[in-house]
């Protein structure tokens, strides 16, 4: 018998990925806001002698904490306002129907269907749909608390208004600070990428730069006000961001060529970020004429940052058009109806289980199903497992609170602590979020009125039943839930990279042609970023989908390197190198089309004739490596 090694006991890859925490900095501003929004009402209630009503007001502020995110104040106002409105409608529906179990069941199932359909309209609508369902379920549990429905609704509205006030109070004094921070982050990531010392760090820095660019563009395009004075500020930031494109492309070319930038350029980018944050004039760019074309392109790109072309004001899409597009997507999208049917089925099963489980207020079964089975929030399997693990920890915390006999101001402080944990856990790991949100809702909904040990452990049983319903009926038995999904997205991104090759390597003499090339570059990099996100969501599953995602990872990295190599050639052409032969560009485009077709059809790609020109040697090398990566998983 051979010796037993440590690898014999290694955890499965999907479990390691599932438990991994995202290395994001703690959002202290959101942590403080969450603690103030959720602990303030119980503090006032305790001071006035009615902690139960204070906890109910705190529940009304919960949607603003669950829905809050980074972004401009205008974007956050729309997002939080929609979440609060949906939560209020859901809570009211639950209050009106909670007294009759059958009526309550029909109402919650109907709300689940509406929630799933609303979620297809975009990120903000998805958050609002979740709040609609969650607070409809919480509303049905209020009938057992002996609180007048009218009083409960007023408390909830008061808490919602308080939560919005806390979340948006700094708007008047900070205005465009979030947008400035997003633009400054682009220059910070540029400096970090250029100062990286090894290939792995450079690759990670390039990914962070792409994410920062996507975030900055998203925030600015979403936040642009229609008031003329504020609009000029947003347009100025957008012009500054657009003017950074040549510097970004030159920096990516240098990193791909493994060349180091002079320290003065890294210092200059840091100074630009500081000036953007401080609303100060940009520092003058360093001047030099190096012989290295990539370095010369970087110097030229930095000189253009403060001289960007004015961007035209984009036309606002009418609300009627947005609603029509959403309705068309709902009517014509079979996936939407299948997702809705899955949610409705699992919620109906949860409601039946809630009637059969001999525990008072077992609405937590349905609550768990609604929270876990969000179609656009990641892997259903992963969220169910993390929800169960997080709830075990959360119930342990709740039991400790009971065992220590915590009450009064200590209870208020615990609510503040758990609220801050929810805000921090949202950015790191869903299991961490669940570990904090479970004792928080227990304190708000249960312990403030009448807490006991049986009730705390009932929450654990309810949550595990809800997770079991999702895993069995929403995942294991649901058709297609374990089918590989990353391959289709990989093919779509390969097509986007192919379009970047086609438009990026052809003649780009005019300003319009250069702008078009930049658009295709951004689309390719954004697609790669979304593909990484999809990979991270699916790789946590022990199903064929998770195994295929792991197998496709080398191909994803290969596409990223192809895109970087193309950017390097584009930069050298802009610095005076001859343009690639159109026939060579066509060969690369055809090869990437074959790459995408092979992934879609789940076959090995056919051998392709690739250019022999030395100028495109780097691109050809990376395309060949990407083909080899695709042949790996299929073989």
Secondary structure per residue as TSV (DSSP state, phi and psi in degrees):
chain	resnum	aa	ss	phi	psi
A	1	X	-	360.0	132.6
A	2	X	-	-73.9	163.4
A	3	X	-	-69.2	144.5
A	4	X	-	-85.5	127.2
A	5	X	-	-107.7	168.2
A	6	X	G	-64.4	-26.1
A	7	X	G	-70.2	-20.5
A	8	X	G	-64.2	-22.2
A	9	X	G	-110.0	14.3
A	10	X	-	-64.8	140.6
A	11	X	-	-68.7	149.5
A	12	X	-	-57.6	150.8
A	13	X	H	-59.5	-41.0
A	14	X	H	-65.2	-34.7
A	15	X	H	-70.5	-39.5
A	16	X	H	-60.7	-45.4
A	17	X	H	-64.7	-37.5
A	18	X	H	-65.8	-39.9
A	19	X	H	-87.0	-6.6
A	20	X	-	-69.4	136.2
A	21	X	-	-93.4	135.9
A	22	X	-	-68.1	126.9
A	23	X	-	-77.9	65.3
A	24	X	-	-100.3	144.6
A	25	X	-	-65.0	147.3
A	26	X	-	-66.9	124.4
A	27	X	-	-79.3	81.1
A	28	X	H	-60.3	-32.2
A	29	X	H	-64.0	-41.3
A	30	X	H	-72.3	-32.9
A	31	X	H	-62.1	-45.7
A	32	X	H	-66.1	-43.1
A	33	X	H	-62.2	-42.0
A	34	X	H	-63.5	-44.1
A	35	X	H	-62.0	-42.3
A	36	X	H	-68.6	-42.4
A	37	X	H	-66.3	-40.4
A	38	X	H	-93.4	-25.3
A	39	X	H	-94.0	-20.4
A	40	X	H	-60.3	-52.5
A	41	X	H	-60.0	-45.2
A	42	X	H	-61.4	-32.6
A	43	X	H	-63.5	-44.5
A	44	X	H	-66.1	-41.8
A	45	X	H	-62.7	-41.8
A	46	X	H	-65.6	-39.7
A	47	X	H	-63.6	-32.6
A	48	X	H	-91.1	-1.5
A	49	X	T	90.2	13.8
A	50	X	-	-138.7	83.4
A	51	X	H	-68.2	-31.2
A	52	X	H	-62.7	-45.2
A	53	X	H	-67.2	-37.2
A	54	X	H	-61.9	-40.1
A	55	X	H	-66.0	-34.5
A	56	X	H	-68.0	-40.0
A	57	X	H	-61.9	-39.4
A	58	X	H	-61.5	-36.4
A	59	X	H	-61.4	-36.4
A	60	X	H	-64.8	-27.5
A	61	X	H	-83.9	-12.0
A	62	X	H	-60.4	-38.5
A	63	X	H	-57.4	-35.2
A	64	X	H	-69.2	-30.0
A	65	X	H	-76.5	-42.5
A	66	X	H	-68.4	-31.9
A	67	X	H	-95.5	-10.8
A	68	X	-	-65.1	148.2
A	69	X	-	-155.9	171.4
A	70	X	S	-71.5	152.2
A	71	X	S	148.5	179.8
A	72	X	-	-69.0	161.0
A	73	X	H	-65.6	-37.1
A	74	X	H	-64.3	-44.7
A	75	X	H	-61.8	-45.5
A	76	X	H	-66.4	-35.1
A	77	X	H	-63.1	-43.7
A	78	X	H	-65.1	-44.9
A	79	X	H	-63.8	-49.2
A	80	X	H	-71.1	-37.3
A	81	X	H	-62.2	-43.5
A	82	X	H	-64.6	-39.8
A	83	X	H	-65.0	-42.2
A	84	X	H	-66.8	-42.4
A	85	X	H	-61.4	-46.3
A	86	X	H	-64.3	-41.7
A	87	X	H	-63.3	-39.2
A	88	X	H	-64.6	-44.2
A	89	X	H	-62.8	-42.2
A	90	X	H	-65.3	-45.0
A	91	X	H	-62.8	-41.1
A	92	X	H	-63.2	-41.2
A	93	X	H	-61.9	-43.0
A	94	X	H	-63.8	-40.7
A	95	X	H	-62.4	-40.8
A	96	X	H	-71.5	-27.0
A	97	X	H	-111.3	-8.3
A	98	X	T	-65.0	-20.8
A	99	X	T	-72.9	-21.2
A	100	X	S	-118.2	113.1
A	101	X	H	-55.2	-44.5
A	102	X	H	-67.3	-45.1
A	103	X	H	-62.4	-40.2
A	104	X	H	-62.2	-42.1
A	105	X	H	-62.1	-46.3
A	106	X	H	-63.2	-39.6
A	107	X	H	-65.5	-44.6
A	108	X	H	-66.2	-40.3
A	109	X	H	-63.9	-42.0
A	110	X	H	-63.6	-41.6
A	111	X	H	-63.2	-37.0
A	112	X	H	-60.8	-42.3
A	113	X	H	-63.4	-45.6
A	114	X	H	-62.5	-40.9
A	115	X	H	-60.0	-44.2
A	116	X	H	-65.7	-39.6
A	117	X	H	-69.5	-39.5
A	118	X	H	-62.2	-36.3
A	119	X	G	-62.5	-19.1
A	120	X	G	-76.8	-9.7
A	121	X	G	-83.4	-2.1
A	122	X	-	136.3	179.2
A	123	X	H	-62.3	-49.1
A	124	X	H	-64.5	-40.3
A	125	X	H	-65.5	-34.9
A	126	X	H	-63.7	-43.6
A	127	X	H	-62.9	-42.7
A	128	X	H	-63.1	-40.2
A	129	X	H	-62.3	-39.4
A	130	X	H	-64.2	-43.2
A	131	X	H	-64.6	-36.9
A	132	X	H	-57.8	-46.8
A	133	X	H	-72.9	-45.7
A	134	X	H	-60.0	-45.5
A	135	X	H	-82.4	-18.6
A	136	X	H	-65.5	-41.9
A	137	X	H	-66.2	-44.6
A	138	X	H	-63.5	-34.2
A	139	X	H	-64.7	-34.8
A	140	X	H	-67.7	-21.5
A	141	X	G	-84.1	-3.4
A	142	X	G	-77.6	-19.6
A	143	X	G	-65.4	-23.4
A	144	X	G	-86.2	-0.1
A	145	X	G	-98.1	2.1
A	146	X	T	56.7	38.9
A	147	X	-	-113.0	133.1
A	148	X	-	-56.9	131.0
A	149	X	H	-55.9	-37.2
A	150	X	H	-64.3	-42.5
A	151	X	H	-65.7	-42.2
A	152	X	H	-60.6	-40.7
A	153	X	H	-67.7	-40.6
A	154	X	H	-64.4	-41.5
A	155	X	H	-62.3	-42.0
A	156	X	H	-63.7	-44.1
A	157	X	H	-63.1	-39.9
A	158	X	H	-63.0	-41.9
A	159	X	H	-65.4	-38.8
A	160	X	H	-63.3	-43.4
A	161	X	H	-64.1	-40.2
A	162	X	H	-64.3	-42.4
A	163	X	H	-62.4	-41.8
A	164	X	H	-64.7	-40.3
A	165	X	H	-61.6	-45.8
A	166	X	H	-64.4	-40.8
A	167	X	H	-69.0	-34.3
A	168	X	H	-114.7	8.7
A	169	X	T	-62.0	-31.4
A	170	X	T	-82.8	-0.2
A	171	X	H	-56.6	-42.1
A	172	X	H	-64.9	-27.2
A	173	X	H	-106.9	-24.4
A	174	X	H	-100.3	-24.1
A	175	X	T	44.2	-104.5
A	176	X	T	-90.4	15.0
A	177	X	H	-56.7	-43.5
A	178	X	H	-60.4	-39.4
A	179	X	H	-67.6	-41.6
A	180	X	H	-62.1	-41.0
A	181	X	H	-62.0	-39.1
A	182	X	H	-66.6	-42.0
A	183	X	H	-67.0	-43.1
A	184	X	H	-61.4	-34.3
A	185	X	H	-62.6	-31.4
A	186	X	H	-59.8	-45.3
A	187	X	H	-71.5	-31.8
A	188	X	H	-65.3	-43.7
A	189	X	H	-68.6	-33.7
A	190	X	H	-60.5	-47.1
A	191	X	H	-61.9	-41.2
A	192	X	H	-64.3	-41.3
A	193	X	H	-65.5	-42.4
A	194	X	H	-70.6	-22.0
A	195	X	T	-97.1	1.1
A	196	X	-	-64.9	145.9
A	197	X	-	-106.8	-11.1
A	198	X	S	-140.6	165.5
A	199	X	H	-63.5	-40.9
A	200	X	H	-64.2	-42.3
A	201	X	H	-67.2	-39.1
A	202	X	H	-61.7	-43.2
A	203	X	H	-64.4	-43.7
A	204	X	H	-64.2	-37.9
A	205	X	H	-67.6	-36.9
A	206	X	H	-64.3	-38.8
A	207	X	H	-64.5	-41.5
A	208	X	H	-64.3	-36.0
A	209	X	H	-64.7	-43.9
A	210	X	H	-61.1	-42.8
A	211	X	H	-62.3	-42.9
A	212	X	H	-63.4	-40.3
A	213	X	H	-63.9	-46.7
A	214	X	H	-59.3	-44.0
A	215	X	H	-63.1	-44.1
A	216	X	H	-63.7	-46.1
A	217	X	H	-62.7	-43.4
A	218	X	H	-60.5	-46.6
A	219	X	H	-65.4	-42.5
A	220	X	H	-69.9	-40.9
A	221	X	H	-71.2	-28.2
A	222	X	H	-81.6	-27.5
A	223	X	H	-95.2	-9.3
A	224	X	-	-60.3	121.1
A	225	X	-	-81.9	156.8
A	226	X	S	-95.7	7.2
A	227	X	S	-86.7	130.4
A	228	X	H	-58.3	-40.2
A	229	X	H	-65.4	-45.5
A	230	X	H	-72.1	-32.2
A	231	X	H	-62.1	-36.8
A	232	X	H	-61.8	-37.9
A	233	X	H	-64.9	-46.7
A	234	X	H	-63.8	-41.5
A	235	X	H	-64.7	-36.8
A	236	X	H	-62.0	-42.5
A	237	X	H	-67.1	-38.1
A	238	X	H	-67.3	-38.9
A	239	X	H	-62.6	-41.9
A	240	X	H	-62.7	-41.6
A	241	X	H	-66.5	-44.1
A	242	X	H	-63.6	-35.9
A	243	X	H	-68.5	-14.4
A	244	X	T	-81.0	-6.7
A	245	X	H	-56.0	-49.2
A	246	X	H	-59.3	-39.0
A	247	X	H	-66.1	-39.4
A	248	X	H	-62.6	-47.9
A	249	X	H	-62.4	-42.6
A	250	X	H	-65.1	-38.8
A	251	X	H	-65.6	-42.8
A	252	X	H	-61.8	-39.9
A	253	X	H	-62.5	-42.2
A	254	X	H	-64.8	-43.2
A	255	X	H	-65.2	-41.7
A	256	X	H	-64.5	-31.3
A	257	X	T	-86.6	3.1
A	258	X	T	58.4	41.2
A	259	X	-	-106.0	148.3
A	260	X	-	-99.3	143.2
A	261	X	-	-89.4	147.2
A	262	X	-	-60.3	147.0
A	263	X	H	-57.0	-30.0
A	264	X	H	-64.2	-31.3
A	265	X	H	-72.9	-39.1
A	266	X	H	-63.5	-43.4
A	267	X	H	-63.6	-37.7
A	268	X	H	-64.3	-42.9
A	269	X	H	-63.4	-38.2
A	270	X	H	-64.5	-38.7
A	271	X	H	-67.4	-37.6
A	272	X	H	-61.8	-44.9
A	273	X	H	-59.9	-42.2
A	274	X	H	-63.3	-40.7
A	275	X	H	-66.2	-39.0
A	276	X	H	-62.7	-44.9
A	277	X	H	-65.9	-35.8
A	278	X	H	-88.2	1.7
A	279	X	T	57.3	35.3
A	280	X	-	-106.0	160.8
A	281	X	-	-59.6	145.7
A	282	X	-	-71.3	144.6
A	283	X	-	-70.0	152.7
A	284	X	-	-65.1	140.7
A	285	X	-	-73.6	144.6
A	286	X	-	-60.6	143.5
A	287	X	-	-110.2	131.7
A	288	X	-	-167.2	158.9
A	289	X	-	-129.6	70.7
A	290	X	-	-69.7	157.5
A	291	X	S	-74.7	-28.3
A	292	X	S	-66.5	118.9
A	293	X	H	-59.6	-40.2
A	294	X	H	-65.5	-41.6
A	295	X	H	-69.2	-38.6
A	296	X	H	-62.1	-37.9
A	297	X	H	-65.3	-35.5
A	298	X	H	-67.9	-44.0
A	299	X	H	-60.2	-43.5
A	300	X	H	-65.7	-39.1
A	301	X	H	-65.1	-40.4
A	302	X	H	-65.9	-33.3
A	303	X	H	-68.8	-22.9
A	304	X	T	-88.7	-6.5
A	305	X	G	-60.6	-41.6
A	306	X	G	-91.0	9.6
A	307	X	G	-130.4	38.3
A	308	X	-	-71.4	155.3
A	309	X	-	-74.1	138.6
A	310	X	-	-63.4	127.4
A	311	X	-	-86.2	140.2
A	312	X	-	-73.2	150.8
A	313	X	-	-72.4	126.7
A	314	X	-	-77.0	148.9
A	315	X	-	-78.4	140.6
A	316	X	-	-81.2	133.7
A	317	X	-	-75.9	121.9
A	318	X	-	-59.7	148.9
A	319	X	H	-60.5	-37.6
A	320	X	H	-59.7	-40.6
A	321	X	H	-66.1	-41.7
A	322	X	H	-61.6	-43.1
A	323	X	H	-65.7	-38.8
A	324	X	H	-65.3	-41.7
A	325	X	H	-63.9	-40.2
A	326	X	H	-64.7	-43.8
A	327	X	H	-61.8	-40.2
A	328	X	H	-62.9	-41.1
A	329	X	H	-66.5	-34.8
A	330	X	H	-69.7	-44.4
A	331	X	H	-68.2	-39.6
A	332	X	H	-94.6	-2.9
A	333	X	-	-102.2	102.6
A	334	X	H	-63.3	-30.0
A	335	X	H	-62.4	-35.4
A	336	X	H	-61.9	-43.7
A	337	X	H	-70.4	-36.0
A	338	X	H	-66.3	-40.3
A	339	X	H	-64.6	-41.9
A	340	X	H	-62.9	-43.9
A	341	X	H	-62.0	-40.5
A	342	X	H	-63.0	-45.4
A	343	X	H	-63.7	-43.7
A	344	X	H	-62.8	-42.9
A	345	X	H	-61.3	-48.2
A	346	X	H	-68.1	-36.9
A	347	X	H	-66.2	-40.4
A	348	X	H	-62.7	-43.3
A	349	X	H	-63.0	-37.9
A	350	X	H	-65.7	-39.8
A	351	X	H	-65.3	-39.5
A	352	X	H	-64.3	-43.6
A	353	X	H	-62.7	-35.8
A	354	X	H	-65.1	-32.5
A	355	X	H	-72.7	-31.4
A	356	X	H	-87.1	-28.0
A	357	X	S	-72.0	125.2
A	358	X	-	-80.4	54.7
A	359	X	S	-131.1	133.5
A	360	X	T	-66.3	139.0
A	361	X	T	56.6	52.7
A	362	X	T	-85.5	29.5
A	363	X	T	-65.4	-10.8
A	364	X	H	-66.5	-21.5
A	365	X	H	-62.8	-51.3
A	366	X	H	-66.4	-37.8
A	367	X	H	-59.5	-42.9
A	368	X	H	-63.7	-44.5
A	369	X	H	-60.3	-45.4
A	370	X	H	-63.6	-40.1
A	371	X	H	-72.3	-40.2
A	372	X	H	-74.8	-40.3
A	373	X	T	-89.6	44.5
A	374	X	-	-86.4	119.2
A	375	X	T	-67.0	-22.5
A	376	X	T	-111.0	15.0
A	377	X	S	-108.7	15.1
A	378	X	S	116.7	-167.8
A	379	X	-	-66.9	128.3
A	380	X	H	-62.4	-43.8
A	381	X	H	-60.4	-49.4
A	382	X	H	-61.7	-42.9
A	383	X	H	-67.1	-36.6
A	384	X	H	-65.3	-45.0
A	385	X	H	-65.0	-46.1
A	386	X	H	-66.6	-36.8
A	387	X	H	-61.6	-43.6
A	388	X	H	-63.8	-47.2
A	389	X	H	-63.8	-43.5
A	390	X	H	-63.5	-36.5
A	391	X	H	-69.1	-37.1
A	392	X	H	-57.9	-46.2
A	393	X	H	-64.5	-44.0
A	394	X	H	-62.8	-41.6
A	395	X	H	-65.8	-36.3
A	396	X	H	-60.3	-40.1
A	397	X	H	-65.2	-43.2
A	398	X	H	-61.9	-40.3
A	399	X	H	-64.3	-37.7
A	400	X	H	-64.2	-38.6
A	401	X	H	-60.3	-43.5
A	402	X	H	-67.0	-43.8
A	403	X	H	-63.5	-32.9
A	404	X	T	-83.7	-4.7
A	405	X	T	65.7	35.8
A	406	X	-	-68.5	135.2
A	407	X	-	-157.2	174.0
A	408	X	T	65.7	-137.4
A	409	X	H	-66.1	-28.7
A	410	X	H	-63.6	-36.2
A	411	X	H	-65.8	-39.7
A	412	X	H	-62.6	-42.2
A	413	X	H	-64.7	-36.9
A	414	X	H	-65.3	-39.3
A	415	X	H	-61.0	-41.7
A	416	X	H	-62.3	-42.2
A	417	X	H	-63.6	-46.6
A	418	X	H	-66.3	-37.2
A	419	X	H	-62.4	-44.3
A	420	X	H	-63.0	-36.7
A	421	X	H	-64.5	-36.1
A	422	X	H	-62.9	-46.8
A	423	X	H	-62.4	-40.7
A	424	X	H	-74.2	-38.6
A	425	X	H	-66.5	-27.5
A	426	X	T	-59.6	-33.2
A	427	X	T	-90.0	-7.0
A	428	X	T	-113.5	-54.7
A	429	X	-	-163.2	137.5
A	430	X	H	-64.5	-30.7
A	431	X	H	-65.7	-39.1
A	432	X	H	-63.9	-42.3
A	433	X	H	-57.9	-46.4
A	434	X	H	-63.9	-36.1
A	435	X	H	-64.3	-28.7
A	436	X	H	-94.0	-34.7
A	437	X	H	-72.8	-27.8
A	438	X	H	-64.0	-56.0
A	439	X	H	-65.9	-27.6
A	440	X	H	-63.1	-49.2
A	441	X	H	-69.5	-33.1
A	442	X	I	-58.8	-45.3
A	443	X	I	-66.8	-39.2
A	444	X	I	-71.6	-44.8
A	445	X	I	-98.5	-24.7
A	446	X	I	-119.1	-61.2
A	447	X	I	-66.7	-28.6
A	448	X	H	-66.3	-26.8
A	449	X	H	-95.0	-52.3
A	450	X	H	-162.9	93.5
A	451	X	-	-89.9	142.9
A	452	X	-	-151.9	164.9
A	453	X	H	-61.2	-41.8
A	454	X	H	-59.4	-38.3
A	455	X	H	-67.5	-39.0
A	456	X	H	-63.7	-46.8
A	457	X	H	-72.0	-24.9
A	458	X	H	-63.2	-35.1
A	459	X	H	-62.1	-37.2
A	460	X	H	-65.5	-46.9
A	461	X	H	-60.8	-45.4
A	462	X	H	-59.5	-44.9
A	463	X	H	-64.9	-42.7
A	464	X	H	-65.3	-36.4
A	465	X	H	-64.5	-43.8
A	466	X	H	-61.4	-43.1
A	467	X	H	-63.7	-37.7
A	468	X	H	-64.8	-41.3
A	469	X	H	-60.2	-44.5
A	470	X	H	-64.6	-46.1
A	471	X	H	-64.9	-39.6
A	472	X	I	-79.8	-56.3
A	473	X	I	-89.6	-27.4
A	474	X	I	-96.5	-7.5
A	475	X	I	-131.9	-64.4
A	476	X	I	-65.5	-43.4
A	477	X	S	-94.8	-9.1
A	478	X	S	-80.8	128.3
A	479	X	T	-60.2	130.7
A	480	X	T	82.8	-3.9
A	481	X	T	-68.1	-26.8
A	482	X	T	-105.4	12.5
A	483	X	S	-76.4	139.4
A	484	X	-	-57.1	137.2
A	485	X	-	-126.1	-17.6
A	486	X	H	-70.2	-32.2
A	487	X	H	-56.7	-43.5
A	488	X	H	-62.0	-42.3
A	489	X	H	-66.8	-36.0
A	490	X	H	-61.9	-41.4
A	491	X	H	-65.0	-40.1
A	492	X	H	-62.6	-41.6
A	493	X	H	-68.7	-36.4
A	494	X	H	-60.6	-38.4
A	495	X	H	-62.9	-41.5
A	496	X	H	-64.3	-40.0
A	497	X	H	-65.6	-38.0
A	498	X	H	-61.8	-39.8
A	499	X	H	-67.1	-34.8
A	500	X	H	-65.2	-40.5
A	501	X	H	-61.2	-45.8
A	502	X	H	-63.1	-45.0
A	503	X	H	-89.6	-25.0
A	504	X	H	-81.1	-31.0
A	505	X	S	-97.2	0.3
A	506	X	S	-90.1	177.2
A	507	X	-	-57.6	132.5
A	508	X	-	-131.3	60.1
A	509	X	-	-78.4	-43.2
A	510	X	S	-85.3	163.9
A	511	X	H	-64.2	-37.7
A	512	X	H	-65.4	-39.2
A	513	X	H	-66.0	-39.3
A	514	X	H	-65.7	-39.3
A	515	X	H	-65.0	-38.4
A	516	X	H	-64.5	-42.5
A	517	X	H	-60.7	-41.0
A	518	X	H	-64.4	-37.1
A	519	X	H	-63.0	-44.0
A	520	X	H	-66.4	-34.4
A	521	X	H	-63.9	-46.6
A	522	X	H	-62.4	-39.4
A	523	X	H	-64.4	-39.6
A	524	X	H	-64.7	-47.2
A	525	X	H	-68.4	-36.7
A	526	X	H	-65.1	-41.3
A	527	X	H	-60.4	-40.0
A	528	X	H	-64.4	-38.7
A	529	X	H	-64.3	-44.4
A	530	X	H	-64.2	-35.5
A	531	X	H	-65.7	-39.9
A	532	X	H	-60.4	-41.9
A	533	X	H	-62.3	-45.0
A	534	X	H	-61.8	-40.3
A	535	X	H	-59.9	-45.5
A	536	X	H	-65.5	-28.8
A	537	X	H	-75.1	-37.4
A	538	X	H	-89.7	-28.1
A	539	X	T	-65.4	-13.2
A	540	X	T	-82.6	1.1
A	541	X	-	-98.6	138.4
A	542	X	S	-84.4	19.2
A	543	X	S	-95.2	176.5
A	544	X	H	-55.7	-32.0
A	545	X	H	-62.2	-43.9
A	546	X	H	-68.6	-38.8
A	547	X	H	-68.5	-37.5
A	548	X	H	-68.6	-37.7
A	549	X	H	-59.2	-42.0
A	550	X	H	-63.7	-39.0
A	551	X	H	-68.7	-32.3
A	552	X	H	-80.4	-10.4
A	553	X	H	-56.7	-44.2
A	554	X	H	-59.1	-33.7
A	555	X	H	-69.4	-35.9
A	556	X	H	-62.9	-46.8
A	557	X	H	-61.7	-38.2
A	558	X	H	-60.6	-42.0
A	559	X	H	-64.8	-38.6
A	560	X	H	-60.5	-41.3
A	561	X	H	-71.6	-34.4
A	562	X	H	-60.3	-45.3
A	563	X	H	-63.5	-42.6
A	564	X	H	-62.7	-40.5
A	565	X	H	-65.7	-38.0
A	566	X	H	-63.7	-42.5
A	567	X	H	-60.7	-38.4
A	568	X	H	-61.6	-42.6
A	569	X	H	-65.7	-41.9
A	570	X	H	-57.7	-43.8
A	571	X	H	-64.4	-41.6
A	572	X	H	-65.8	-35.1
A	573	X	H	-65.4	-40.8
A	574	X	H	-66.1	-21.5
A	575	X	T	-94.0	11.0
A	576	X	T	113.3	-5.2
A	577	X	-	-68.1	152.9
A	578	X	-	-64.8	150.2
A	579	X	-	-73.0	144.6
A	580	X	-	-61.1	152.0
A	581	X	-	-63.7	131.7
A	582	X	H	-54.9	-33.6
A	583	X	H	-66.9	-37.6
A	584	X	H	-64.5	-40.4
A	585	X	H	-63.2	-40.3
A	586	X	H	-63.0	-40.5
A	587	X	H	-61.5	-40.8
A	588	X	H	-65.5	-41.3
A	589	X	H	-63.9	-42.7
A	590	X	H	-63.6	-40.2
A	591	X	H	-62.9	-42.8
A	592	X	H	-69.2	-32.3
A	593	X	H	-64.5	-39.8
A	594	X	H	-66.2	-38.7
A	595	X	H	-55.9	-50.4
A	596	X	H	-63.7	-41.9
A	597	X	H	-64.6	-40.2
A	598	X	H	-63.4	-39.7
A	599	X	H	-66.1	-43.9
A	600	X	H	-62.6	-41.9
A	601	X	H	-89.3	1.6
A	602	X	T	53.6	55.5
A	603	X	S	-139.8	168.2
A	604	X	-	-74.9	139.1
A	605	X	-	-69.9	145.5
A	606	X	-	-72.9	151.3
A	607	X	-	-62.8	138.8
A	608	X	-	-121.9	146.4
A	609	X	-	-80.8	125.0
A	610	X	-	-113.3	156.8
A	611	X	-	-62.1	150.2
A	612	X	-	-105.1	0.5
A	613	X	-	-66.3	135.8
A	614	X	G	-62.7	-32.8
A	615	X	G	-59.3	-32.9
A	616	X	G	-103.3	15.3
A	617	X	H	-60.2	-40.6
A	618	X	H	-63.8	-41.6
A	619	X	H	-65.6	-44.2
A	620	X	H	-61.6	-41.5
A	621	X	H	-60.0	-42.9
A	622	X	H	-73.6	-34.4
A	623	X	H	-64.2	-43.0
A	624	X	H	-62.0	-40.5
A	625	X	H	-64.6	-38.5
A	626	X	H	-65.0	-39.9
A	627	X	H	-62.1	-41.9
A	628	X	H	-63.6	-36.7
A	629	X	H	-66.3	-35.9
A	630	X	H	-70.7	-37.9
A	631	X	H	-67.2	-26.1
A	632	X	H	-58.4	-61.5
A	633	X	H	-64.5	-32.8
A	634	X	H	-74.2	-31.4
A	635	X	-	-74.8	360.0
